[in-house]
Amino acid sequence: MVGGLGMSLGNLLRLEAKAAPAKLVGKEGVAKSVIQIFLPGGLSAQESFDPKLYAPIEYRGPLEAIKTKLDGVHFSQALTETAQVADKITVVRGMTHGEAAHERGVHNMFTGYRPSPAIQFPSFGSVVSNQFGPRENLPPYVCVPNQPNIYAGTGYLGSAYGPFSLGSDPASGNFAVRDLTLPAGVDEKRFTSRREMRAVVDAHFSSLEKSDALDGMDSFYERAYSLISSDKARAAFAIKDEPDKVRDSYGRNAAGQRMLLARRLVESGVRFVTLTYGSWDHHDNIKGANASQMPNFDKAYAALIRDLSDRGMLDSTLVMVTTEFGRTPKINNTAGRDHWPKVFSIVLAGGGIKKGFVYGASDATGGEPDNDPLTVEDYAATIYHQMGINPDNELISPGNRPLRIVNGGKVVKELLA
């Protein structure tokens, strides 16, 4: 069992039982929960949140720009719905780092650390799990639909703080969270007493116990009982209970249903949800590639922001749209763009972040930060600060070596409401 693998309920609870209980080490911050929407492959800023209206065509690219709710701020043409919620979000146009390889860029954006050959750093979600622990009988850190990469895992913290992975996509017609339902032949009546519950859990994991994968610890059974028997916990994953009108507003597709489930999870008590959508490594035909993916993202993301706002949840839920790096300022010979970490865009909303704001800028052709560059360390420090975690606090790595949660980053006050 390693931190790079998404865990089932049985594995997660066993490891949490063996680990020292997570402490609420500080007061929760403005952001009670986080939804991290990761767009793997490297989203082009020019074809999304930072179009270059006045650049030559070879830099501007094939897509038009549209107006948003913010005076003088434009998005790419496929973001029509997001343009209408621009007054509720902050676009960061000067995100920057130095890693042009996919895995290294992913490491940066999931951990807040530059990659090191000597140590594996923990993801944001695992640090939150370590610092705060579970709430409302729900795993503190959930990946939708599965852990997307090794850098979304626990690093040196150990597997007890890994994400709970669903095991299936909420967009599928037969979506069901693995290990969350009662075994066949066991009804609710039979599951009412603690003694019967213990027998059910024993039977459910008996094959694992025989291979010594479970230790039979009381805390394991108590956590299993709490999660399986809690109506609120089970309801959190029941996306089918959402009204058809709401499901349709997000879109009946991977982007829409993953974001809708993320809203349900944070509403129920999950502290950190990571979801991925699409593949944005558009070296070829960037116009066609965007046309096939961006509309679904646009509809789902705008619906999520509106939904959180309407429910009074946006101020306490931090929503991050991130990617590993950007794309080259100039269109290549195959009508696409290549890797470019020098400057790219991310989007932040809610959780005490300013509304209707653009932070930083890229230069006229999208090649360099023009003002207010945002480093990985400063980005990470700001996210942790909003959750109530001091980024200067130390965690203990293997060999009892203390390491800061963020190495040298500062909170960017200009991003905060």
N, C-alpha and C positions, 0 to 999 in steps of 0.2 A: 504494500500500500504506500503510495507516494503522494506528495502534495500536488503533483501535476495532474492527478486524475480526479475527475468529479466523483463524488461519493454518493452511494445509496444511503438511505436512512439508517440501515443497520450498521454500516461502517462508520457513519458520522457519529451516531450516538455512542457506539462503543469507544471511539477515540476521545470524544468529549468526556466520557465517564472516567477514562484513564488519566486525562489531563487535569492539571490544577484548574479549579473553576475560574472562569474569567471574572475579573473584578470591574466594577464600574469605577474606573480610576479617576474620573472627573465628571463634572456636571455636563449633561448633554447640552449641545450647542443649539443654535438657531435651526440648523438642519437636523431634524430628528431621523430622517431617512434619506438615502441617496438612490437614484436610478441612474446607472451608468449605461448609456447607449453607445456601443462601440461599433464603428463602421470599418471593418477590417480591409486591408489592402492599400489604404492611403487615399482618402477623399481629396479630390481636387477642389481647392478653394475657389478657383476661377469659375468652375461650373457649379458652385453652391453658394457660399456666403460672402464671397469677395470678388464679384465679377469686375473685369477691367474695361469699363465702358469706352474709354478713350485711347486704349492701347492699339497698336497695329493689329490686324486680324490674326497674324501668326501667334500673337500673345493673347489676344482677347479670346480666341477660340470660336467654336461654331454656335454657341448658345447666346441668346439675347438676355438682356437684364430687365428686371421689372421693379417697379416702385414698391416700397413697403409702407407700413404705417408710420415710419420715422422719416421725417423730412430729409431728403438728400441721401438716404440709405437705400441701396438696391441689392436684391438677391438675384440669383440665376432664375431663368424662366420657369423651371420645373417646380420651384418652391412657392407656388401661388398661395397655398394655405398658410405656410409658415410666415409668409410676408404679412399676413393679416394678424399674426400674434407677435410681431416684432416688438410691439410695445410692452411685452411681458418677459422678454428674454435679453440676454447680453451676448453679443457676438464678439469673440476675441479674434482679431485678425493678425496678431503678431506672435502666435505661438511658435516656438523655435527650439530645436535641438540639433545635434550633429550626427544622428544615426540614420543612414540611408538604407540599411538592411532591414527587412521586415521584422525579423525576430527581435532585433535590438531596439527598433522603434516601438514595438509592442511592449517590450520590457519597460521602457521609459514611461509610457503612458498608463501602464497598469500598476506600477510600483512607485513612481516618483523618484526613482534612482537610475543613474546610468549603469549599464551592465558591468559586472565584475566577473573575472574568471575565477575568483576565489570564493564567492558566496552567492547564494540565490536569495534575493530579497522578496519579502512578502508583498502581496497585492494590497490595494486599498481595502478591499472587502475583508481580507483576512486580518489586517490590523484592526479594523473596526470590530470584528468578531472577538479578537483578543482583548481589546480594551473595554468593550461593553457587554459582551455575552448576549444570550437570547432574550427576547421580549415576547410576551403573550404566547408562550409555548411554541414559538416558531423559530426555525433556524435563523441566526442573525445575518447570514450571508447566503444568497441564493443566486444560481446562474440559470438563465433562461435561453435556450432549452438545456444546454449542457455547458460545462466549463470549456471556454473557447480555446484556451491555450495554457501552457504550463505557467505562464507569468500571471495568470489569474488565480494562482494557487497560493500556498502558504509560505513558500520559501523556507527560511530557517526557523519559522515559528513552530512547525510541526503540524501534522495532519489534522489535529483536533480542531483547527481553526479554518479548515478548508470549506469550500462552498458545498451546499446541498444542490445537486443537479437534478432536474426534473426527470430526465430519461426519455421524454418525448416532447414534440413541439405543440404548443397550445393552438396552433393553426390547423392541426390535423383533426379530422372528424372523430377519431377515437382517442382523443387526448385523455390520458390518465397519468397521474404522478405515481411513479413506482414506489412500492412499499407503504403507501399511505392509506390504502383501503384494507378492510378486514379480509382474512383468508376465506376462500370459498367454504360455504357451509356454516359460517358463524354470523348470526344475526345480532342486531342491537341488543335484544333482550339478554342473550347469552353473554354479552360483553359488559353487563352492568356492574358486576362485582369485581373487586380487586383480585380475588382468587382466580376467577375465570379469566380475567385479563392476563394474569401471569401465565396461565396455561396457554392462552392464545399466542402470546409473544414467544414463549418457549417453543411451541410447535412451529411457529412461522420461521424461526431462525435455527431450528434444530440441526439442519444439515451443516450450517456454519459452526455451530457449537461443537459438533462431533470432530470437526477439523481444527478445533482450538482457535478459530478466528474470533470467537466471542469469549469473554471471561465470566459472564453471568453475574455481573456486578449489580447491586441494588440500584445504583444511580442510573444505570442503563435502562433497567426496566421502568423506573419512574419516568424517565424522559420519553421512552417509547409510549407508555400509557398516556402521558400528557398530550403527546402529539396526535396519536391515533384516535384517542377518545374525545379530544377537544373539538366541539362543533365549530368554533371560530377558526381553529387552525385548518381543519379540513375544508371549511368554506372558502378560505383564502385562495385555494388552488382551483376552486370550482368555477371556472370561467363560463361554463354553460349556464350558470345562474344569472349572468348579466343579461339585461333586456336586449332583445334583438336590435333595437334602435341604437343602443350604445355600441354593441359589437359592430354594427354597420358603420357607425361614425368613425371608428378606428380603421375599418377595412378588414375584410375577411381574408387576410393573407398573413404571411409571417411577420411583417413589420407591425401590422395593426394588432394582431392577437398577442404578440409578445409584449408590446407596450401596454396593452390593456391588462394583461396578467401582472405586469410589474406594478401598475397602479393598485391592483387588488392586494398585492403582497405588502406593499408599504402601508396601505390603508389598514391592514390587519396587524401590522407590527414588525415586519421584516425590516431590518436596519439598512441593508445594502443589497441592491439587486443589480446584477450585471446582465445585459442582454446584447446580442449581436444581431446585425442584419446585413445581408448582401455581401458582395465582394467588389471592392472599389479600386482594384489594381488595374487601372485602365490605360495600359500601354498602347492599345489599339482602339480606334473607333469610339472615342470618348463620348461623342454625341449619342450614338445608338445605345451604348452601355448605360449612360445616365437615363435615357428614356425608358429603359426597361426596369429600373430600380427606384429612381428618385421620386416618381409620383406616389408610390406606396409609402415610402418614408415620409414624404411631405404631409400626406393626409394623416398618417398615424401620429406623427410628432405634434402637429398642430392640435389634433384631438386630445392628446395627452395633456398638453399645456392648458387647453381650455377646461378639460375635465378636472384637473387638479385645482385650477383656479375657482371653478364653480363650486367645488366641494370644500373650499376653504383650506386646501392642503398644500397649495403651491408655496406659501411662505415657509412651511416647515419641511418641504421636500426639495432637495437639490437634484436637479436633472442636468446631467452632463452628456453632451454629444461629442465624442472624441474619435480620433483615428490615429494611426501610428506616425504618419507624416503627410506632407502634401505632395503636389505634382510639379513638374518642371514648368517654369514660366512660359516656355515656348512649345507650341505643338510640334510633335515629332513627325517623321516621315510616314508613319502609319496612322496618322490622325488621332493620336493619343498623347499622353503625357507620362513622363518617367518619374522616378522617385526624387523627392526634393524636401529635405527636412529643414532647410534654412528658414522657411516661413510657411505657415499654414493656419487654417481656421479651426477653432472649436467653438462650441456654444454652451453657455451656462444659463440656468434659469432657476428661480425659486431659491429656497434655503438661505435667504438673506442676501442674495446677489441683486445688484441693481436691475431695474426693469427699463426696457427701452433704451439700451445703451450699447455703444460700440467701443471696445477697448483696444487701443493700438491700431496699427495700420501697416500694410505692406507697401512697397514702393510701386511706382506706376506700372511696372510689368509683372509684379508678383514674385520678384526674385529675392528680396531681402526685407527684413523689418524696416519700416520707415520711422516709426516711433513706438515707444512703450512695448518692447518685446517682452514676451512672457516665457520664462524658462520653465523647464520641467519641475525644478525644485520649488520655485515660487508658486506654481500651479498647485503642487501637492500640499505645500504649507497652507495655502488658502483654503483648500478643500477640507483638510483636517481641522483647521481653525473653526470653520463653520459648523463642524460636527461636535465641537467641544473637546477636541483632542489637541493637546499641545504638541506641535511638530518637533519641538526640541526634546521631548521626552525620549527616554532610552528603552530599547528592548534588548533582551539578552539573546545573543546568537550562540551557536555551538562554540564550546570552549570558554563559556561564560564571559564572552567579550561584549560589552555594551555598545549598541549602535543606535544612533538617533533615528527616530521615525522618519525624519527628513534631514538630509545632510546639507545644512546651510541655506535652506530656502527661507524666504520672508513672506509674510502675509501681505497681499496686494490690497491695500485699503481702498484704492480707487474702484475696485470691483464690487465693494460692499455697499449695500443700501444704507 
